[in-house]
Amino acid sequence: MQIFVSGTWRPEKAAPYTNQALSLGRAIASRGFDLACGPGTGIARHVIDGYREESARGRVRYYLPREQEMVSVGEEVADGADEILQTEYDYPMRNVWQVSQSDGVFVLTGGDGTLEEIIPALIDYHLPVALVEGSGTAATAMRRLLEIYPEWSESMLFGADVASIVDDFLDRAAARHLSTS
């Protein structure tokens, strides 16, 4: 079972959400899920730190695009992974692939790159998606897209903070995993 956490990789944008991200990491670990993310920076850094606070936990897995893609935007790989999957994909293709390997997507912060992860999670893989409202433009965009695609609401959870949606989300991800195993 694996949860993909999506959000900004920029530390300055992630900083206001440190406590929520730590809590999210602890919750994912305590339920026995593996944690999937990008290269361990930004929001992922805080989620990983919370995840590692739990003694009974799974693995932290990084999914990386082609190295030259990361260099071109200034993204670096941080410590914290148990496993690193270096792909030869650009960011959009890497985003779809990492989502396809997961049982749910939790969104805390994030913008257009996060949208590249949410849309296939909903349309192609029918994953549960949790979004913290007000934490980034991705959550705002998804709220507006529900007006056009109301059927997505069955797979999406919106909350004011991590605590208000994490348990329901993890229950849905576990049920999805069991139904596809």
C-alpha positions as CSV (number, residue, x, y, z in Angstrom):
1,M,0.0,0.0,0.0
2,Q,1.4,3.4,-1.0
3,I,0.3,7.0,-0.5
4,F,1.6,9.6,-2.9
5,V,2.0,13.1,-1.3
6,S,1.9,16.0,-3.7
7,G,2.8,19.6,-3.0
8,T,5.4,22.2,-3.6
9,W,9.1,21.3,-3.6
10,R,10.1,24.8,-2.7
11,P,11.0,25.1,1.0
12,E,9.8,28.7,1.4
13,K,6.3,27.7,0.2
14,A,6.2,24.6,2.3
15,A,7.3,26.2,5.6
16,P,3.8,27.5,6.7
17,Y,2.5,23.9,6.4
18,T,5.3,22.2,8.4
19,N,3.1,21.1,11.3
20,Q,0.4,19.7,9.1
21,A,2.9,17.9,6.9
22,L,4.6,16.3,10.0
23,S,1.1,15.2,11.1
24,L,0.3,13.8,7.7
25,G,3.6,11.8,7.6
26,R,2.9,10.3,11.1
27,A,-0.6,9.3,10.0
28,I,0.5,7.6,6.8
29,A,3.2,5.7,8.7
30,S,1.0,4.7,11.6
31,R,-1.5,3.1,9.1
32,G,1.3,1.0,7.5
33,F,1.4,2.7,4.1
34,D,4.6,3.3,2.1
35,L,5.2,7.0,1.4
36,A,5.8,8.1,-2.2
37,C,7.0,11.6,-3.2
38,G,9.4,13.6,-5.3
39,P,13.0,14.2,-4.2
40,G,12.4,14.9,-0.6
41,T,12.3,18.7,-0.6
42,G,9.6,21.2,0.2
43,I,6.4,19.7,1.6
44,A,7.8,16.2,1.1
45,R,10.7,17.0,3.5
46,H,8.3,17.7,6.3
47,V,6.0,14.7,5.5
48,I,9.1,12.4,5.5
49,D,10.3,13.8,8.8
50,G,6.9,13.0,10.4
51,Y,6.8,9.6,8.7
52,R,10.2,8.7,10.2
53,E,9.0,9.6,13.7
54,E,6.9,6.4,13.7
55,S,8.8,3.2,14.5
56,A,6.4,1.0,12.7
57,R,6.3,2.3,9.1
58,G,6.9,1.2,5.5
59,R,9.3,2.6,3.0
60,V,9.9,6.1,1.6
61,R,10.1,6.0,-2.2
62,Y,11.3,8.9,-4.4
63,Y,10.2,9.1,-8.0
64,L,12.5,11.3,-10.0
65,P,12.3,12.7,-13.6
66,R,15.3,12.8,-15.9
67,E,18.2,14.4,-14.1
68,Q,18.5,17.2,-16.7
69,E,14.8,18.1,-16.0
70,M,15.6,18.5,-12.4
71,V,18.8,20.5,-13.1
72,S,16.8,22.9,-15.4
73,V,14.4,23.9,-12.7
74,G,16.9,23.8,-9.8
75,E,15.4,20.8,-7.9
76,E,17.7,18.6,-5.9
77,V,17.5,15.3,-4.3
78,A,17.4,15.4,-0.4
79,D,18.1,12.6,2.1
80,G,15.4,10.5,3.4
81,A,14.5,7.8,0.7
82,D,14.7,4.1,1.3
83,E,14.3,3.7,-2.4
84,I,14.9,6.0,-5.4
85,L,13.3,5.3,-8.7
86,Q,15.2,7.3,-11.3
87,T,13.1,7.5,-14.5
88,E,14.0,8.7,-17.9
89,Y,10.7,10.6,-18.0
90,D,10.1,14.3,-18.1
91,Y,8.0,15.8,-15.2
92,P,4.6,15.2,-16.7
93,M,5.2,11.6,-17.5
94,R,6.9,11.0,-14.2
95,N,3.9,12.5,-12.4
96,V,1.5,10.1,-14.1
97,W,3.7,7.1,-13.5
98,Q,4.2,7.8,-9.7
99,V,0.5,8.3,-9.3
100,S,-0.2,5.0,-11.1
101,Q,1.9,3.2,-8.5
102,S,-0.1,4.5,-5.6
103,D,-3.4,3.8,-3.7
104,G,-4.2,7.5,-3.0
105,V,-3.0,11.0,-3.5
106,F,-2.8,13.6,-0.7
107,V,-2.4,17.2,-1.8
108,L,-0.9,19.7,0.6
109,T,0.1,22.9,-1.3
110,G,1.0,22.7,-4.9
111,G,0.1,24.3,-8.2
112,D,0.2,23.2,-11.9
113,G,2.6,20.3,-11.4
114,T,0.2,19.0,-8.7
115,L,-2.7,19.2,-11.1
116,E,-0.7,16.9,-13.4
117,E,-0.9,14.4,-10.6
118,I,-4.5,14.9,-9.5
119,I,-6.1,14.6,-12.9
120,P,-4.8,11.1,-13.9
121,A,-5.4,10.0,-10.3
122,L,-9.1,10.8,-10.8
123,I,-9.7,10.0,-14.4
124,D,-7.4,7.1,-15.2
125,Y,-6.6,5.4,-11.9
126,H,-9.8,6.2,-9.8
127,L,-7.8,7.0,-6.7
128,P,-9.0,8.8,-3.7
129,V,-7.6,12.3,-3.6
130,A,-7.5,14.5,-0.5
131,L,-6.9,18.3,-0.7
132,V,-6.2,20.9,1.9
133,E,-8.1,23.9,0.8
134,G,-6.3,27.2,0.8
135,S,-2.9,25.6,0.8
136,G,-2.2,26.0,-2.9
137,T,-3.7,26.8,-6.3
138,A,-4.2,23.1,-7.1
139,A,-6.9,22.8,-4.5
140,T,-8.6,25.9,-5.7
141,A,-8.5,24.7,-9.3
142,M,-9.9,21.3,-8.3
143,R,-12.8,22.9,-6.4
144,R,-13.7,24.9,-9.5
145,L,-13.4,21.9,-11.8
146,L,-15.9,20.0,-9.6
147,E,-18.5,22.4,-11.1
148,I,-17.8,20.9,-14.5
149,Y,-17.0,17.4,-13.4
150,P,-19.3,16.7,-10.4
151,E,-18.7,13.0,-10.7
152,W,-15.2,13.5,-9.3
153,S,-16.6,14.5,-6.0
154,E,-17.0,10.8,-5.1
155,S,-13.2,10.4,-5.1
156,M,-12.3,13.7,-3.6
157,L,-12.1,14.9,0.0
158,F,-11.6,18.6,0.8
159,G,-10.7,19.8,4.2
160,A,-9.5,22.9,6.0
161,D,-6.5,21.1,7.3
162,V,-4.8,17.6,7.3
163,A,-6.5,16.5,10.5
164,S,-10.0,17.0,9.2
165,I,-9.6,14.6,6.2
166,V,-6.6,12.3,6.8
167,D,-8.4,9.4,8.5
168,D,-11.2,9.2,6.0
169,F,-8.7,9.5,3.1
170,L,-6.5,6.7,4.5
171,D,-9.6,4.5,5.0
172,R,-10.5,5.1,1.3
173,A,-7.0,4.3,0.1
174,A,-6.8,1.1,2.2
175,A,-10.2,0.0,0.8
176,R,-9.1,0.8,-2.8
177,H,-5.9,-1.2,-2.3
178,L,-7.9,-4.2,-1.0
179,S,-10.3,-4.0,-3.9
180,T,-7.5,-4.1,-6.5
181,S,-5.3,-6.7,-4.9
